């Protein structure tokens, strides 16, 4: 588990502690720079879905608009886009829980990236999650 930077005490591991009262968050609010959060696995897995619960249940939720979720094979460098997070209008935990299908893409890493360029976005970017979960099945041979 890692992220590009850590804001205050909101380290990456807090996004997988099964506690919606904690969160992970990258440092500050960024323009024109790619932010990332990674979950690394010891085995190659085929991912069906990634579930993200945002930590901000207010106007700050849109700082995660257009976050991209990938499955990565770090041995070959092959990257599969699962989907793009589109922030919804309901500011509750349920309303800010996102299910991103990965269509059984296989790899050993799940990566979230985010970049807001001032020309295209009205808000700067930060990756902030109460929880992230990746659902997968193991495989014996990988053939990407």
N, C-alpha and C positions, 0 to 999 in steps of 0.2 A: 504494500500500500504506500503510495507516495503522491505528492502534489507539488506543483512548481514552486510554491511558497506557502507559508502558513501565517494567517492573520491571528494575532494574539495567541490564545491557547487552543485555537480551533484546528488541531492537527488532523491529518488524513484518516487516521485510525478511528476517529470518532464517527465517521460516516458508515462504519460497519460494526458498531457496538450494540446493535439492536435496541437502542435507546433513542426515541424521538425527541427527548429533551436535550440531547447534545447535538453538535454539528461540526462539520469541517468547513473551512473557508480559506480561500486563497487570499494573499495579502492585498490590502487596499482595493481600489477600483481601477481597472486598467482600460486604456484606450490603445488601439492599434498594436496590441501584443497578444500572442497566443498563450492562453492559460491552459493547463492540463491537470488531470487527476488520473492515476493509473491503479488498477488492481492487477497484480501479477499472480500467476498460478504455476505450480510445479509440474502440471500435466497439461496436455493439449485437450481442450474441451470444446464441445459444440454448444453454443449458447442459443437458447430459445428466446430469452427476454432479459432486459435490464430494467429494474424498477428504481426510480429516483424520487425521493421525497425532498422537496426544497425546504430550506430552513427559513426563508423569509416569507411570511404570510401577509405581505403588505405591498406597497408600491415598489419595494426593492426586488420583488420576485422577477421582474423583467430583466434584471441583470444577468439572468441565465438564458434569456431568449436566444434561440438558434444554437444552443450547445449541441455538439455532434458527438454521437456515441459510436465507438468503433470496437471491433474485435480484431486483434493483431496477432500474427504469427511472428514472434520476435526472431525466430531462427531464419526465416526466409524474407522477412520484411513485408510480407503481404498484409494489406490492411483492408478490412471490409467495413463499410459504413452500415451500421444498423439503422440509424435514423437520426432525426433532428428534433430537439425538444422545442415545442411551441408553448409558451406560457399561457395558461388559461386564466379566465377572469375570476374564478372562485378562490378566495383567499382563506381556505381552510386546509388542514392537512390532507383531507381527501381530495380537495380541488387542486392541490399542488403536488399530487402523486402522479407520476408519469410512468407509463408502461411502454417501453420501446422494444419492438420485436427485432430479434437478431437473425431470424430465419435459419437457425442452426448453423450459423457461420462458425468456423473452427479456428482456434488459436490458443495462446497461453497468456493473453493479456486483454483486459477490457480498459478502454481509454476514453475519457471525456475531454473534449477540447472546446475552447470558446474564445472567440475574438470579436470585439466590437470596434469597428472603425468609425471615427467621428462623422465621416461623410454619410454613413448609412444608418446610424443608430442615434437615438436621442439620449440613451443612458450608457454609461460605461459598464464594463463587464466584471463579474466575479463568479467563481464557482463556489456555491454554498449549498451544502446538502445535509439534511438531518440523517438520511440513510441512503445507501445505494446497495442494491442486491443484484447479483448476476445468477441466472438460472441456466444450468448446463447439464450436458451428459458427457461422460468420458468416452474417449475413442482409443482404439489400439494403434491403428495406423492412420497417419494423417496424409491426405492427398488433396492438397489445395491447388 
